[in-house]
Amino acid sequence: MKLKYYLSMYCILLLITLSSAQDISQNEVLFLDIIASPSIIGAGNAGTALLGDINGLECNPAAHATTKDYSVAFNHMFWSFDLNCDTLSVIAPSSIGFVSFRGRMLYAPQEEKISFTGVKSGSIGYTTGFAELGIARRVVRNIYCGINAAYLFENDTIASGSGGIVNIGGVYTINSLWNLGAAIKQIGKGPALYGKSATMIPVYRFGITRRIPEITFAKIKALSDVTLQKNGINGFSIGGESAFFDIFNIRIGLQRFGKRLFFTSGAGIQYSFAGANYILDYAFNPHSELQNVHSMQLSFEFIPMSLSAIEYHSIEIEPLFPVMYSKYHDRAVGSVVIFNRSEEPLNNVEVTVTVKKYTDTDYITPTVSKLSPQSSVTLAIYIRPNENVLRINNNKKINAKLTTRYDINGKPQTVSYNHTFTIFSKNAIDWSRESLVGAFVTPNDEIVIQFTREVISHIDPETLKSLNERLIKAMALFDALGALNFKYVADPDSPWNKQQTEDIKLDTVQFPRETLHIKAGDCDDLTVCYATILESVGIPTAFIYTPGHIFMMFDTGLSSYNSGQITQNSDILIVYKSHVWIPVEVTMVGKTFTDAWNEGAAEYYKYYD
C-alpha cells in the first residue's frame, strides 16, 4: 500500500513536469548543474534515488550515505565545440558520516564565453568551476540525508567573480528493491560578473529507483527523475542499467529537458584486484543545445588495510558443488578469523559476505558485541547459492567480498577484503561423500517425465494387472534405453581426475536429461539416469556402492514373505527394509533386463554377504 502511494505521488509530479515544460533558449543553459558522470548520463541523467554510489552525488548529496569504501573518481567530459570539463570526486568514511569532496573545472578556448547563467558570443577565453565539500549519513532506520556546500568561481580576461551555494537531499528506502530520492540544488548565489546579479535558480529533483532481481543473467536497475525549476524549465529522465557477469555495464536513457527530447547511452567495465575495484565508464549525450557530449570516467574503491584496526588472520571457504546448492543454506562453508590489532576494544563487530551473481542475498555474521585488544574471534561463513550455479560448466574461481564493520572509540569503521574460492562444475561430485550422487536424481524433470510417459503408454494394461507392476515398468524402461541404442562408455581423461587428493575424490556425473540427450555415459551416469526414470514413475530406488563402481536396485513393493511372487531364486533378490528389491547393473544396457538383473545380483553378493 505504501509503495502504491509513493508511486502515485511520483506520477503526479511527472504529469506536472510534462504539462508545464517550457522551451529552452541558449541563455538558460545552467552549467553548474551539468551532470558529468557517465553512469548517470548513460541512464538518461537519472540518479536522484541512487544510494551507496559516488556517481549519485551529481544528483543528490545523500547518495553516498551507505558507501562502504573509500572511493575516488576522475571524470573528463568534452563537447563537440571544444568545451571541456574535468571533475575529481572523493568519498571517505568518518566518525560523523561519509564525507565527500568534489572539484570541477570547466574551460574553453578563446572563441566563446560560457557562464553559469548561459552562453554568450565573443572572443574571450575563460575558466569556471567549483569546489564542494559534503557529508551524508543515515538519520533513522531507512532514511538517509546529505548536505554539501560549494564555492563557485568564474574567470575571464576581463573580469572574475565568485559565489557560494548549498545543496541538500535525502533518500528513502521503501524496501530492498525500491528507493525514493529528493534534492534541492543551487541554493545561493553564483559568480557576479560585470555588475550583474547572479542569484541561482534552485533546482528541485525527485527520483525513483527500482532494482530488478527477477532476471537472473544480469543485475538490472531502472531509474527515473523529475526536475523542476521556478523558471519553468522542467524535465524528466528515465533510464536503465544492466550489469553482466559483474564486469560489463550497459546503460540507456531518455531525457526531456524543457520541450527537447533526446536519448543517451553508455557502457562500462569493472575489475577487482588486490582488494580494490577499478571502474572505467563512457557515456554519450546528443544534447540539442550543447551539441554532442562525451564523458569518460576512471574510478576505484578501496580501504587501506593500514588504517584498519583489524586483520584477517585466516579466511577459509571450501569448494562448492552446484548440485548441492540448496543444502548449503543450512550449513557453514567456511570461517574467518578476525584479529583486533589495536590497543582499544572493538564493539559491534560483524562481517558481511557478498558473492555477486551466484547468491541472492548477502550473509551477515552474528554481531560480536566486544572484541578485546590483541585478541581474535572466529566467525562461521555461510554462502547460500542460487540456481545460477547450475549453469557453471567448468570449475570457476569466484570472488567473495568480506566487509567487516566495527566501532572503535564510538566511531564506526569499515574494511573490506576479497577472497577467492572455487565453485565446481555443475556435474562435479566428490566420491568421498557418496551420498552426493543422490542430488543428481531429478524425477520431476520435464525431459524425464516425457520419456517415461511415452514408454509406459505402450505397456499392455492387462500385463500390469497380472504381474508385479513395478517389475514390468522397470523392465520396459530398461529395454527402451537399449532400443534407443544407449551405450556404456568409460570416463574420458577429465581434469577432475588430475585433482584427486586424500580428502576429495572428484568425478563428474551427468544429469539424467543430459544422458537422455547424448544416449551414453559411464556407470554413474547410466545408473543415475535409470534410477531417475524409475523414481519418476513412483518406483523407489537405492544406490549400491562397490570399490570404483556404482549400480542400483529398486523396490518391488512386496514384503520379504511374498518374494515367491517374483522368483523362487532368492540369490537374485535383495531383502532391504523388509521389502524385496531387485538389483540392476545398468551398464549392461542393450542386453536383456534379465542379464542386467543377474549381473547386479552377482556383484551385490560378491561384496555384501
N, C-alpha and C positions, 0 to 999 in steps of 0.2 A: 504494500500500500504506500509506504514511504517513497519507494523508488518511483512509482507512477506519479506521485505528487511532484517530485523534483523534475521528472521528465516533462510533465505538463507545463511547469513554470518555464523550463528552458525553451520549449516550443513557442510559448508566448513571446519570449524575448526575441526568438528568431523571426517571428512574424512581424514584430515591431521593427526589427532591423531591415527586413525586406521592403516594408511599406514606406519607411521614412528615409531611405537612402537617397543622397544627392550625388550629383556628378562631381568629379574631381577636376579642378584645374591644376596646372603645374605649380601655381603659387601655394597650393595647400598640401604638398607632399612633405610629411614630417619625417625628418631624418633621425631624430632622436629615437623614435620608436621603430627604427629599422630592425628587423629580425635577421640575424646573421647566421645562426646555427643551421647547418644543412639538414639535421634530423627534424627540425621544426619546419623549415622551408619546404622540404620534400613532402611533408604531410599537410600541405596547404596553409602553413603558418598557424596551425592549431596546436596548442600546448599548455593552455592555462590550467588544465586539470592534471598535468603530469606531476608525479611525486617521486622523489629519490633520483632525480635526473639533473645533471649540471646544465643541460641544454634548456630545461624548463625555465631557468632564470630569465630567459628572453621574454617570457610572458607573465611570470608570476614569481614574486620574491620568496614565496613559500615552497617553491619546487624542490629545494634541496634539503628539506626538513628531515628526511629519512636517509640521506646519503650515508652509506656505510664506510666509505674510504675517503682518503684524500683524492681529489680529482683536479686535473689540470687540463685545459683545452686551449689550443691556439687556432684561431679562425682567420682565413683570408677570403674576402668577398670582393668581386670586381664586376663592373658594368661594361657594356659594350662601348661606352663613350669615355673610357679611361678614368672613371671614378673608382677609387679603391677604398676598402675598409678593412682594418685589422683589429681583432679583438682577442684579449687574453682573459681567461676566466679561471679562478682558483676557488676550491671549496675545501675546508678543513674542519674536522670536529673540534669542539671546545667544551669547556665546563658549562657554558651558558647556552649551548646550542650549536648549530652548524654555521660557521662564518663563511661569507663569500666575498670575493673581490673581483671586479671586472674593470678592465681598462679598454677604451676603444679610441681609435684614431681613424677619421675619415678624411681623405685628401684627394686632390685633383690637380692636373696641370693648369697653367695659366691660359685657360681658354673659356672657362665659365665659372661663375660664382654660385656656390650652393650653400645655403644656410639652414639652420634648424627650421626656419619658418617657410622655406620654399626655394625655388630655383630662379636665379636672376642672370640675365645675359651680361657679358662683359669679358674682360681680358685680365682678370685678377686671380692669381693663384691663391690657395687657401688651405688651412687645416682646421678641423673641428673634431670634437670628441668629448669624452667624459671619463672620470674615474669614480667608481662606485663601490661602496662598502655596505654589506648587509648581514643580517642574521635571521635564521629561521629555526623553529623548533615546534615540537608537539605541545599544545597547551592543555588539551584534555584528551580523552581516550582516542578519538578518531578525527580530531580537528587539528590542523597544522597551520601555523601563521608565520609570516615573514615580513620584514621591512628592510628597505635599503635606501641610502641617500647617495646622491650623485653630484659631483662638482662638474659643471659644464664649462667648456671654453671654446672660443672661435677666434681665429686669427686670419687676417689677410694683409696685403701690403699697405693698406690704408688705415685700418682700424682693427681693434680687438675688443673682446668682451668676455664676460663670464657670468655664471649664474648657478643656481642650485635647485634641485628638485628632490622629492621623496616619492617612493613607490611602496605601496602596501598590498598584501594579498593573503589569501588563505585557500586551503584545500580540505575538503571534507570527504572521507572515505565512507561511502554508503555501505559497502560490503567489500569482499575480496575482489570483485570484478568491476565495480563502478566507483569513479571518483567525480566529484564536482569541484570546480575551482572558480575563484573570483579575484579580481585585482583592480586597483585604481592606480594608474601610472601618470607621471608628469605633473605632480602637484608642486607648483612653484614657478620660478622664473628662469628662462634661458638667457643666453648672452644678448645684450642690448647694443647693437652696432648702429653708428650714425645717429644716435639720439633716439632711436625707436624703442618703444616698449616691447618687451619680449615675454609677457606673461604666457605661460604654456597652456595649451588646451588639454585638460585632463582626458585621459583615455580610460574607458571602463570596459574591462574584459570579463567575459563569463565563458566557462568551458566545461565540457563533459568528456570523460574518457572511459572506454569500456574494453576490458581485456576479454579475448575470445578463446577460452581453453578447449572448446569442443572440437577444434581442428587439431589433430594430433601431429601432423607432419611439420607444423610451423607454429611459432608464437606470434599471435596477431593482436594488434591494438587498433581500435577505432577511436578517432578524436574529432571533436567539433568545438569551435569557438564562435562567440558573438562579440563584436567590438562596437561600442557606442561612444560618440563624441558629441559635445554640445553644439558643434557647428554642423551637425547632421551628416558628417562623413562617416557613415556606419558601414559595417561589413560583417561577413560571416565566413567561416572556414570549415571544411570537412576533409578529413584525410585518414589514411591508414598506414600502418607499418607492419611488415611481416618479417620475422627473423627465422632464417632457415639454418638448421644444424648449429645454432648459436655462433655462426660465423658470418653469414651474409645477411644483410638487411636491405629490403626494398621498400620504398615509400612512394605514395602517390596522393595528390591532394587537389582540391578545388577551392578557390577563394574568390569571393566577391568583395570588392573594395569600392565603396560608392555604388556606381552603376556599371562598373567594369568587372567582367568575369574572366578568370584565367586559370589554367591548370598548372600544377607544379609536380615535380618528380625528383627522386633522389635514390641513392644507394650507399651502402657502407659495408665495411668488412672489419671484423674484430678478432683479436688473437690474445690468448692468455699465456704469459710466460713469466717465470720467476716471481710469482706472487702478484703480478700486475696485469691489468687488462689494457690493451692498446687498441684504439679505435680510429679508423680513417673513414670520413664521410664526405659525400659530394651531393649537391643539390642544384637544380636549375629552375629558375623562375622567370617566365617570359612576361615580365611586368610591362603593361602598355604605356605607363608614364616614364618608367626608369629604364626602358629598353631591357634587353636580356640580362639577367642577373645570374652569376655563377658563384657558388660558395663551396669552399673546401675547409675541412677541419681535421686536425690531429689531436686526439685527447688520450689520456691514460689515467687509470685509477690505481691507487696503491696505498699502503700504510707502511712506514719504515719500522721494521721489527726492532730497531734500536730504541725507538720511542715507547715501546710497549713494556708493560710490567710483567708480561707472561712469556713463557717459552713453551713450544710444543716439544716435549721430550720424546714422545712416541705417538705415531699415528699408524694404526693397522686396520685395513679393510680387506676382508677376504674376497677372492674372486667370486663373482655371482653367476649362477646358472639361470638363464632366462626361463627355462621350463619350470623353475621353482618360484617364479616371481611373486605369486600370491602367498607363499609360505614365509617369505622374508618380512611380511608385515607384522609378524608376531615374535620375531627373534632378532637379537642384535647380530650385526655382521662385522663388527669391529669395535675398536676403542681408541680413545685419545687421552694422553696423559698431559695435563696442564700443570705447569710449574710456575709458581709465583717467585720471580727472581728479585722482587723489590724488598724494601725494608718495611713496607706498610701492608696491612691486611687488605685483601681484595674482597669486595662484597658483591652479592648477586651475580655470580659467575655463571654464564650459560653459553653453550655452543650451538650455533645453527649450522646444519649440514645441508648444503644445496647441491643437487645434481640436476643439471638442466636437461631437458628433453625426456629423460628416462624416469623421472618421478613427477608426480602432480603437485606434491606439497613438500616444503622443507621440513626437516626434522629438527626439533629444538630439544636439547637435553634438559633434564630436571635442573632447576636452579640450585647452585651451591651458595648458601647464604653467606659463608665466610671461608676464605682460603688464607691461612696464616702465612706470614713471610717465610720464604725459603722452604716452602712445603708444596706438595703436589696432590692432585686428585685425578683419579681415573674415571672417565665417563664413557658409557656404552654408546655406540653409534648404530643407529637404525637407518637403513635405506630401504624405502618401500617402492620398488619399481612398478611402472605401469606396463601396459601391453606393448609399448614401443620396443621393449627388449626382445620381443618375439620376431622382430624384423631384422635382428642382427645376424648376418650370415657368416661372419668371421669374428674371431676373438678381437675385442676392441679395448683400447685404453681410454678410460673415462676420467674426467676431472671432477673431483669433489671439492667444493669450496667450503672451508670451515671458518665461520665468522664467530669470534669469541667476544662477548660483551661483558663488561665488569665495571664496578665502581671503585675508585681509589680516592680516598680523602673526600668523598662526596661528589667526585667528578666522574661522569660516565666516559668510558673509553671503549674503543672497538679496534680489533685487529683481525686480519684475515690471512688465511694460508690455503694454498691449492695443493691437493694431494691426488696423485694418480692411482687408480686401481683398475682391475680388469673385469669386464663383462664378457663371458664366453659366448660362442656361437649359440644360436637358439637350439641347435641339435646336440650340444655338448652334454656329456654325462660323466659322473665320477663313479667308477665301478667299486671304489672303496665304500661307497654308500649305495648298495644295490637297490634299495627301496626307491631311489630317484626314478628308476625306469618306469614306475607306475604313472608318473606325471605325463608321460607321452601317450597314455591311453586316453583317447578323446572320442568316446562313443557318440557324443552329440554333434560331431562334425557333420555338416550337410553332405559332404562328399561321401563319407562313410555310410550315412543313412540311405543315400540314394543307391549305393551299391548293394547294400543288404536287402533293401526293398525289392530291387529288381530280381535278385536271386531267389528270395523266399517266395515271390509271387509265382514261380514256376514249380513249386513243390505241390504235389497232389494232396489236397486236404485230408483225404481218406488215409493216406500214408501217415500223416501226423497223428491221426487218431489211433491208429492201430499199433504204432511203435512209440518208443520214447521220443517225445517231440524235440527235446534239446539235442539228442544224438543225431536225429535226422537233419535238423538245421545245421549242426556243426559239420556233418558230412557234406551237405550240399554246398555250403560256403567254402569249404576246403577244396572240393572238386572244381568250384567255379574259378578259384585262383589258378589252378592247374590248367583249366581250359583256356584261360586268358594268357597262358604262357608266362606266368610269373617264374622268375629264376632266382636261385640262391647264388650269390656272389660273395666272395670274401672281402673284407675291408681293404680298400686301397691303402697305399703308404701315405697316411694323412699326417698333418703337423701335430695332431693330438698325440700320436704315438711317440713323438720325439720329446714330449713334455712329461713323460711318466716319472713319478717320484714315489718314495715310500709312502707319503701321506696322501697322494692323489693319483688316481689312475684314470686318465682321460680317454674318452672314446666319443664317437658320435652315434646318435640314434635318429633315424628318420621318423618324422611324424607320419601316422597312417595315411593321411591324404597324399603325402609325398610318395610313399611306397605304392599306393594305388595308381599314382600317375606314371612312375617310371617302371613299375612292374618288376622290380628287382631289389635285392637287399641282402645283408648278411643275416646271421642268426637272430640278433636282437631286433633288426628292422622287421623281419618277417614275423617274428614271434609277437612283437608289439602290435603289428598290423592285424594279425589273426585274432589276438585277444580283444582288440578294439572292436573288430567286426562282430564277435560273439557277444560282447558286452552290449553292443547297440541293439541286439535282438533279445536282450534280457537274460543272457546266459552268464552266470558268474564265472570268472576265470582267476587263475593264480599262476605266478611265475615259478619256475623251478631252476635253481642255480647249481651248476656243477663247475668244476675248475675250467675257466676260459670259455664257458658256454652258458646259454640260457635257452630254455624251451618252456612249454606251458601245459596246463591241464585245465579242464573245465568241469563244472558241477552238473551231473545229470539230473539232480533234483531228487534222486532216490536215496532212501536210507540204506545203511550198510546191510540191513536184513533183507533188502529186496534186490541185492546185486545180481541175482539169478535172472532178473528180467532183462539184463544187458547181456551177460555171458556167464557160463559156468566156469570159465577160466579166470580165477581170481588173480593170476600172475600178471594180468594186463590191466588190472583195476587198482585204483588207489583209494583207500578209505581216509578221508580227511574231514574233520569236524562232523563225524557220524554220517557223512554222505559219501556216495560213490562218485569218484572223479575219474576222468579219462585223460591220460597224458598224450600229448601230440608233439612229435618232432616236426616242426613247421618247415624246416629246411628241406624236407622231402617233398615239398610242393611239386606237383607234376606227376607224382606217383599216386597210388591209391591211398585213400584215407586209412585203410586197414594197415598198410605198410607203415605209415607215419605213426599210427597208434601203437603198433608193436615195437617200433624203434624207440618211441618215447617211454614205453614201459620198461624196456631193457635198460635204457640209460638211467631211469629213475632207480631201479632196484640194484643197479651197479654201485650207486653211491648211498642209497637210503634203504637199508635192510629193515 
